[in-house]
Amino acid sequence: MDLTTFIMTLLGLQLICLFVGSKSAKETKTQEDYFLAGKQIRFFR
């Protein structure tokens, strides 16, 4: 694979992950949402 193509693909994937992460981070309201993504762990309760 060409080095330029590899770097551009890697940067593109990072931008996609950054976009998806920032959209999902806007929906977190509590600390539980942040760490557990709104899920409950019944093992500890």
Biopython code that builds the backbone (N, CA, C, O; Angstrom):
import numpy as np
from Bio.PDB.StructureBuilder import StructureBuilder

atoms = [
    (1, "MET", "N", (0.838, -1.169, 0.000)),
    (1, "MET", "CA", (0.000, 0.000, 0.000)),
    (1, "MET", "C", (0.889, 1.242, 0.000)),
    (1, "MET", "O", (1.934, 1.290, 0.650)),
    (2, "ASP", "N", (0.454, 2.200, -0.722)),
    (2, "ASP", "CA", (1.175, 3.466, -0.798)),
    (2, "ASP", "C", (1.089, 4.188, 0.546)),
    (2, "ASP", "O", (0.042, 4.167, 1.193)),
    (3, "LEU", "N", (2.160, 4.814, 0.959)),
    (3, "LEU", "CA", (2.211, 5.499, 2.252)),
    (3, "LEU", "C", (1.199, 6.641, 2.320)),
    (3, "LEU", "O", (0.563, 6.844, 3.354)),
    (4, "THR", "N", (1.049, 7.373, 1.245)),
    (4, "THR", "CA", (0.098, 8.483, 1.222)),
    (4, "THR", "C", (-1.333, 7.978, 1.382)),
    (4, "THR", "O", (-2.120, 8.571, 2.120)),
    (5, "THR", "N", (-1.670, 6.901, 0.704)),
    (5, "THR", "CA", (-3.000, 6.317, 0.820)),
    (5, "THR", "C", (-3.248, 5.822, 2.237)),
    (5, "THR", "O", (-4.338, 6.008, 2.777)),
    (6, "PHE", "N", (-2.260, 5.203, 2.834)),
    (6, "PHE", "CA", (-2.384, 4.702, 4.199)),
    (6, "PHE", "C", (-2.636, 5.842, 5.181)),
    (6, "PHE", "O", (-3.517, 5.744, 6.035)),
    (7, "ILE", "N", (-1.872, 6.913, 5.065)),
    (7, "ILE", "CA", (-2.022, 8.046, 5.984)),
    (7, "ILE", "C", (-3.375, 8.720, 5.787)),
    (7, "ILE", "O", (-4.025, 9.085, 6.766)),
    (8, "MET", "N", (-3.804, 8.889, 4.555)),
    (8, "MET", "CA", (-5.104, 9.513, 4.295)),
    (8, "MET", "C", (-6.246, 8.649, 4.821)),
    (8, "MET", "O", (-7.213, 9.174, 5.373)),
    (9, "THR", "N", (-6.146, 7.335, 4.657)),
    (9, "THR", "CA", (-7.166, 6.428, 5.182)),
    (9, "THR", "C", (-7.198, 6.477, 6.700)),
    (9, "THR", "O", (-8.274, 6.511, 7.297)),
    (10, "LEU", "N", (-6.041, 6.480, 7.323)),
    (10, "LEU", "CA", (-5.954, 6.545, 8.776)),
    (10, "LEU", "C", (-6.543, 7.853, 9.306)),
    (10, "LEU", "O", (-7.283, 7.842, 10.290)),
    (11, "LEU", "N", (-6.229, 8.955, 8.676)),
    (11, "LEU", "CA", (-6.787, 10.243, 9.088)),
    (11, "LEU", "C", (-8.300, 10.292, 8.878)),
    (11, "LEU", "O", (-9.028, 10.862, 9.691)),
    (12, "GLY", "N", (-8.762, 9.699, 7.793)),
    (12, "GLY", "CA", (-10.200, 9.650, 7.541)),
    (12, "GLY", "C", (-10.939, 8.868, 8.612)),
    (12, "GLY", "O", (-11.996, 9.291, 9.079)),
    (13, "LEU", "N", (-10.382, 7.727, 9.001)),
    (13, "LEU", "CA", (-10.999, 6.931, 10.063)),
    (13, "LEU", "C", (-10.984, 7.669, 11.396)),
    (13, "LEU", "O", (-11.942, 7.581, 12.163)),
    (14, "GLN", "N", (-9.921, 8.386, 11.673)),
    (14, "GLN", "CA", (-9.850, 9.157, 12.912)),
    (14, "GLN", "C", (-10.889, 10.272, 12.925)),
    (14, "GLN", "O", (-11.497, 10.539, 13.962)),
    (15, "LEU", "N", (-11.096, 10.918, 11.794)),
    (15, "LEU", "CA", (-12.108, 11.973, 11.728)),
    (15, "LEU", "C", (-13.512, 11.413, 11.916)),
    (15, "LEU", "O", (-14.350, 12.035, 12.568)),
    (16, "ILE", "N", (-13.768, 10.239, 11.345)),
    (16, "ILE", "CA", (-15.072, 9.600, 11.527)),
    (16, "ILE", "C", (-15.292, 9.256, 12.995)),
    (16, "ILE", "O", (-16.370, 9.504, 13.536)),
    (17, "CYS", "N", (-14.278, 8.686, 13.642)),
    (17, "CYS", "CA", (-14.390, 8.340, 15.066)),
    (17, "CYS", "C", (-14.570, 9.586, 15.922)),
    (17, "CYS", "O", (-15.336, 9.568, 16.886)),
    (18, "LEU", "N", (-13.885, 10.648, 15.587)),
    (18, "LEU", "CA", (-14.026, 11.899, 16.328)),
    (18, "LEU", "C", (-15.433, 12.464, 16.182)),
    (18, "LEU", "O", (-16.009, 12.950, 17.155)),
    (19, "PHE", "N", (-15.984, 12.403, 14.987)),
    (19, "PHE", "CA", (-17.336, 12.898, 14.739)),
    (19, "PHE", "C", (-18.372, 12.080, 15.501)),
    (19, "PHE", "O", (-19.254, 12.643, 16.149)),
    (20, "VAL", "N", (-18.270, 10.755, 15.425)),
    (20, "VAL", "CA", (-19.221, 9.885, 16.123)),
    (20, "VAL", "C", (-19.090, 10.053, 17.635)),
    (20, "VAL", "O", (-20.095, 10.089, 18.345)),
    (21, "GLY", "N", (-17.873, 10.154, 18.120)),
    (21, "GLY", "CA", (-17.652, 10.338, 19.551)),
    (21, "GLY", "C", (-18.194, 11.655, 20.068)),
    (21, "GLY", "O", (-18.764, 11.706, 21.158)),
    (22, "SER", "N", (-18.028, 12.713, 19.308)),
    (22, "SER", "CA", (-18.535, 14.010, 19.756)),
    (22, "SER", "C", (-20.058, 14.045, 19.737)),
    (22, "SER", "O", (-20.670, 14.686, 20.591)),
    (23, "LYS", "N", (-20.676, 13.365, 18.775)),
    (23, "LYS", "CA", (-22.138, 13.305, 18.745)),
    (23, "LYS", "C", (-22.675, 12.514, 19.925)),
    (23, "LYS", "O", (-23.670, 12.911, 20.531)),
    (24, "SER", "N", (-22.038, 11.407, 20.261)),
    (24, "SER", "CA", (-22.526, 10.603, 21.381)),
    (24, "SER", "C", (-22.201, 11.256, 22.716)),
    (24, "SER", "O", (-22.920, 11.035, 23.690)),
    (25, "ALA", "N", (-21.148, 12.046, 22.790)),
    (25, "ALA", "CA", (-20.795, 12.722, 24.043)),
    (25, "ALA", "C", (-21.792, 13.824, 24.379)),
    (25, "ALA", "O", (-21.958, 14.164, 25.550)),
    (26, "LYS", "N", (-22.446, 14.377, 23.390)),
    (26, "LYS", "CA", (-23.438, 15.415, 23.652)),
    (26, "LYS", "C", (-24.663, 14.855, 24.367)),
    (26, "LYS", "O", (-25.383, 15.603, 25.029)),
    (27, "GLU", "N", (-24.909, 13.556, 24.245)),
    (27, "GLU", "CA", (-26.093, 12.944, 24.838)),
    (27, "GLU", "C", (-25.873, 12.483, 26.272)),
    (27, "GLU", "O", (-26.834, 12.083, 26.928)),
    (28, "THR", "N", (-24.653, 12.522, 26.782)),
    (28, "THR", "CA", (-24.406, 12.094, 28.153)),
    (28, "THR", "C", (-24.809, 13.206, 29.112)),
    (28, "THR", "O", (-24.478, 14.374, 28.909)),
    (29, "LYS", "N", (-25.525, 12.823, 30.151)),
    (29, "LYS", "CA", (-26.015, 13.815, 31.099)),
    (29, "LYS", "C", (-25.487, 13.569, 32.508)),
    (29, "LYS", "O", (-25.217, 14.518, 33.244)),
    (30, "THR", "N", (-25.341, 12.313, 32.885)),
    (30, "THR", "CA", (-24.872, 12.002, 34.236)),
    (30, "THR", "C", (-23.535, 11.281, 34.154)),
    (30, "THR", "O", (-23.069, 10.918, 33.075)),
    (31, "GLN", "N", (-22.937, 11.084, 35.311)),
    (31, "GLN", "CA", (-21.663, 10.366, 35.356)),
    (31, "GLN", "C", (-21.857, 8.904, 34.955)),
    (31, "GLN", "O", (-20.963, 8.299, 34.363)),
    (32, "GLU", "N", (-23.022, 8.335, 35.276)),
    (32, "GLU", "CA", (-23.311, 6.952, 34.890)),
    (32, "GLU", "C", (-23.418, 6.832, 33.375)),
    (32, "GLU", "O", (-22.968, 5.842, 32.798)),
    (33, "ASP", "N", (-24.004, 7.820, 32.735)),
    (33, "ASP", "CA", (-24.066, 7.820, 31.271)),
    (33, "ASP", "C", (-22.669, 7.856, 30.669)),
    (33, "ASP", "O", (-22.398, 7.201, 29.663)),
    (34, "TYR", "N", (-21.792, 8.623, 31.289)),
    (34, "TYR", "CA", (-20.438, 8.762, 30.759)),
    (34, "TYR", "C", (-19.666, 7.452, 30.848)),
    (34, "TYR", "O", (-19.031, 7.041, 29.876)),
    (35, "PHE", "N", (-19.712, 6.791, 32.002)),
    (35, "PHE", "CA", (-18.901, 5.595, 32.190)),
    (35, "PHE", "C", (-19.564, 4.324, 31.672)),
    (35, "PHE", "O", (-18.873, 3.418, 31.205)),
    (36, "LEU", "N", (-20.896, 4.241, 31.746)),
    (36, "LEU", "CA", (-21.578, 3.000, 31.390)),
    (36, "LEU", "C", (-22.458, 3.131, 30.157)),
    (36, "LEU", "O", (-23.125, 2.171, 29.771)),
    (37, "ALA", "N", (-22.471, 4.282, 29.545)),
    (37, "ALA", "CA", (-23.285, 4.541, 28.349)),
    (37, "ALA", "C", (-24.756, 4.266, 28.623)),
    (37, "ALA", "O", (-25.478, 3.776, 27.755)),
    (38, "GLY", "N", (-25.199, 4.589, 29.853)),
    (38, "GLY", "CA", (-26.599, 4.425, 30.206)),
    (38, "GLY", "C", (-26.989, 3.020, 30.615)),
    (38, "GLY", "O", (-28.151, 2.781, 30.945)),
    (39, "LYS", "N", (-26.064, 2.092, 30.604)),
    (39, "LYS", "CA", (-26.362, 0.708, 30.981)),
    (39, "LYS", "C", (-26.250, 0.553, 32.492)),
    (39, "LYS", "O", (-25.544, 1.317, 33.151)),
    (40, "GLN", "N", (-26.941, -0.427, 33.030)),
    (40, "GLN", "CA", (-26.845, -0.724, 34.454)),
    (40, "GLN", "C", (-26.130, -2.052, 34.630)),
    (40, "GLN", "O", (-26.355, -3.000, 33.878)),
    (41, "ILE", "N", (-25.271, -2.106, 35.627)),
    (41, "ILE", "CA", (-24.565, -3.347, 35.934)),
    (41, "ILE", "C", (-25.249, -3.966, 37.142)),
    (41, "ILE", "O", (-25.134, -3.447, 38.253)),
    (42, "ARG", "N", (-25.951, -5.058, 36.940)),
    (42, "ARG", "CA", (-26.705, -5.687, 38.019)),
    (42, "ARG", "C", (-25.807, -6.514, 38.930)),
    (42, "ARG", "O", (-26.212, -6.848, 40.044)),
    (43, "PHE", "N", (-24.621, -6.846, 38.495)),
    (43, "PHE", "CA", (-23.709, -7.659, 39.296)),
    (43, "PHE", "C", (-23.316, -6.940, 40.583)),
    (43, "PHE", "O", (-23.188, -7.569, 41.634)),
    (44, "PHE", "N", (-23.127, -5.646, 40.503)),
    (44, "PHE", "CA", (-22.672, -4.870, 41.650)),
    (44, "PHE", "C", (-23.817, -4.338, 42.508)),
    (44, "PHE", "O", (-23.568, -3.792, 43.583)),
    (45, "ARG", "N", (-25.045, -4.481, 42.069)),
    (45, "ARG", "CA", (-26.186, -3.919, 42.816)),
    (45, "ARG", "C", (-26.985, -4.976, 43.484)),
    (45, "ARG", "O", (-27.975, -4.674, 44.151)),
]
sb = StructureBuilder()
sb.init_structure("model")
sb.init_model(0)
sb.init_chain("A")
sb.init_seg("    ")
for serial, (resi, resn, name, xyz) in enumerate(atoms, 1):
    if name == "N":
        sb.init_residue(resn, " ", resi, " ")
    sb.init_atom(name, np.array(xyz, "f"), 0.0, 1.0, " ", f" {name:<3s}", serial, name[0])
structure = sb.get_structure()
